[in-house]
């Protein structure tokens, strides 16, 4: 049986690796994992359709699809603003990823906070709910009125996770953004406003564990933090990644390697690779790069006994 990665999901607030064919392997904090990439990285297709070219993907791409399948996926994406007749109720959210890193976004109400978990939002609050196009207009109006971006690079989110401010400060920044948002006129005429209720994902992501000795950034000066983490830059045929899962946020897995070095894996780099179990404690042989943090002042497993469980 071939186990080809389809990325990560947050089912019920628990991180899990997805596999082509619909199988899912939940990830448990504190558990060792070890796998080896095999063969070539192949495009998984889009929207439930197999890639007609079974295209080979570059190892460093986080997109996880060939250009043709990426266009198909984008053409049917709410984010692309090409779907106007979706009858579902949508919610507008205010998300906080780190000091000075906030954004406005929308998600289908039926998905709950899954979209926020997928993006690695440390804290968030709902702002309003209503039809798709009203939510989309509100998102655009607030993005410009509040001068916040429509997306924040994962490298920036990753860089500040080791030194987050206390929960009260995180909540206060979200609440301040909420007050600014409700002060923008007109949007509440088309959406039902929701009260500010800040929800925090630090415990879900287990980010407190990143403060453990050996996982905490070291201060080089009062204005700069240098992370000790090594970042996986790509998977390669025969490359091994191993370690103990310490924390997870969005697509990122924070691991403690067999040699005691902290590692971070963007699981989008796994999409399309066939993965097989590697011996426990095997040395890490995938390409790595030093992870440098941003300046400090910057803005259940299914229980089934199958072969793939030996990865974890």
N, C-alpha and C positions, 0 to 999 in steps of 0.2 A: 504494500500500500504506500503510495506516494503522499507525503505531507508537504504541500506547497503553501507557503504563508500568504495570508490575505490581510495582514496588518493586525491592529489591536482594536478592541472594542471595550466599552465600559457598560457591561450588562449588570443592571441592578446595583450600580456603584462599585462594581468589582472589575479590575482590569483582567482582560483575557486575550489570548492570541486566537485569531480567527484563521481558518484554513479553507482553501478552495474546496467546494463541496458542502460547505455549511457547518463543518465541525468546529468546536470551540474548546480551548483548553484554558481554564481559569488560572490565574497567577496568584500565588500566595506569598505575602511578604515574609521574609526570613527563610525562604526555601531556595535551595541551590538549583541552578539550571545550567545546562551545557549542551550546545548543539553545534553542528558543522554544516556549512552550506555545501550543496552538491550541484555540479553541472553548470548550467547557465540560468541567469535570471530572465524569466519569461513574463510577458504582459498577461495579466489575469483577465483582460477584457473589461467590459463596462455594462452596467445596468442589466446584469444577469446574462449577458451574451459573451461567449468566448471570443477571444481575440482572433479574427480570421487569419492573421499573419503569424500567430504565436511568436510575436516579435521579441527579440532579445533586447533587454533594457540595460542602460548603463548602471554600474554599481553605485554611483554617488547620487543618483536621482531620487528625490523624495516624492516625486509625483506618482510613481508606481504604475504608470500606464504608458503605452506608446502614444504618439501624437494623434493617431486616428481614434483610438479608444478614449483618449482624454477629451477630444472634441465631442464625441458622442455623450460622454458623461456630463460635460459642461452644458451641452445643449438642453439637457433635461434637469438642470440644477436650479433650485430656487435661488441660490446665490448669484446665478448669472442673470436673474431677472427676466428669464424667458418663459416662465410658467405663471400665467396670470389667472388661470381658472381653478386653482387648487382650493377646494371647499373647506379645508381644515382651518381650525382656529390657530393663530400664531401668537407668540409672545415676543415682546421686545425686552431685552435684558441689558443691564449695565454690568460689565465684567471688569475685575481687577486682577492683574497678573503680577504686580510688584509696584513699588513706589513710582508714581508718575506714569504707570502703564495701565491705561484704562481704555475701554472701547464700548461701542454700542453694537448690538447684533440682534438677530431674530432667530427663532427656532419654532418648530411645530409644537404646540402645547402638549400633544400626546407623548412627546419624547422626554418630557420632564427636564431634568438638568443634564441629560446625557451629552448634549452639545457643549455645555460648559466644561464637563469633565474631559471631553475629547480635545478641547482647546487648551486644557491645563489652567483654567481660571481658578485662582486661589480663593477668591471671594466674588460674590455677585448678588444682585437683587433684580427681581422682575420690575418692570416699569409699567407695562400695559399689555392688553390682549385684544385681539380682534381679527378681521379678515387679512389675508396675505398682503394685498396691495396697500392697505392702510398701514400695516406693520412696516412694509418696505419703505413707504413714504416717510413714516416717522423716523425710521433708522437713518435715512439720508438727511432729513432736516436736522436731527440732533447731532449727527456726525459733524456737520458743518458748523452748527451753532455752538457746539461745545469744543470744536477744534480737536477732535479725537480721531485716530486712524480707523480704517475699516479692518485692519489686521495688524498683528504684532508678530515679528519673526520669532520662531521658537528659540533661536539662539539667545535672544534677549530675555525671554521668559526663563530659560534654563539658568542664565547667568546669575539671577538674583535669589534663587530658591534657598541657598544656604544661609542667607542672612535676612530673612523676612522680619518686618516689624511686628510687634505684638498684635493679637487679634483685635483689640480695641482700636488700634490705629488703622488696621485694614478696613474695619467696618466704618470708621469715621470717614475715610476717603471715598468709599462707595456711597455713603449717605450724603456727602457733600456733592458728589456728581449727580445723585438723584435730585437734590434740591435745585441744582442748576438746570436739570432736564425739565422738571415740572414748571420752571419759570419760563421756558420757551413756549410762546403762544401757539395756539391752533391745533397741535397734534392731538390733544385730548378730545377734540370734537369727533374724531373718527375712530379712536380706540378707547376701550374701557381702562381707565387708570387703575393701577394696583398699588397698594401701600409699600413703602420701603421696608423690606424684611431681609436683612443681609444674611446670606448663608455662606459658610466657610468650608473649604475643602481640604484644609491642611491635614486634618486627621484622616480623611479618606485617602489622600495621597501619601500619608505617612511622612510628610516632609520634616517632622520633628527629628526623624532618624538621621537626616543629613547634618545635624549638629553634632553627631558623634565624633569622637577623636578620629582623625584620619580622613574624615569626610567633610570637614569644615574648611572653608577658604582661609588662607593666611593673609594677614594684612601686610602689604608692602609699604604703604603709606597711609596717611589719614584719609586720603581721597580715592584710594584704589584697593580693590580686592582681587587676589589672584586665586582662582579655583585650583584645587589639586586634582580634580577629575580629568580623566582622559576620555575623549569623545570618539566613538566609533565613526569613521568617515565613510566606510562602505563594507559590504560583504564581498567575499571572493570565493571562487571554487576551492573547496578544501579548508577555507578559513574557519577557525573555531572561536566561539564566544562562550565564556563560562563565568559564573559568579553567583553570588547570593543576592536576591532581590531585596533591596533596602527601601526603595520608594518608587513611586510612579506618578506621572502627571502628564495628561494629554497623551501623546504618542511616546513619551520618553520613559525608559526604564533606567533607574539608578541602581547600579550593581556594585558589590564589593568583590573584586576579582580574586582568583585563587592565590595571587601573590600579595594580597592586601591592598592593592591599588584600587581606588574608586573609579568606576567606569560609568558612562552614560550612553545608552543606545536609543537612537530615534528609530522606532520600530517601522516607520515608513520605509526604511532601507531594507527591511526583510521581505516586503511584498514581492511576490513572484519567484522567490527562492525556494527550492526544495531543501528541507532541513531534516537532518538525522541526528540521533543522539550521539554525543561525544562522551568519552570517559570522564567521570567526576574528577575535578581537580586538574583537568588538562589545561595547559598554558593557553592564553589568549593569543591567537595568531591572525586576527583580522586587523586591517590598518587602523591605527589610532592617531589622534592628534591631541595636543594639549588644549584643555578648555580654559579660556580666560574669562573671568567674570566681568560684567559691566562695571563702570565706576560706581562707587557707593553713592554718589550724588546724582546718578542718572535717574533724567526724568524717571465560585467554588467548583473548583473542579467538578466535572460531571460525575465523578466517582467511578466511571467505567475503567476497567483494567484493559488498556490497550498499549501498543508499543510506544505511542507518542508521549505517554506520561513519563517515560524515562528521561525526557528532556528536562523535567522539572523536579 
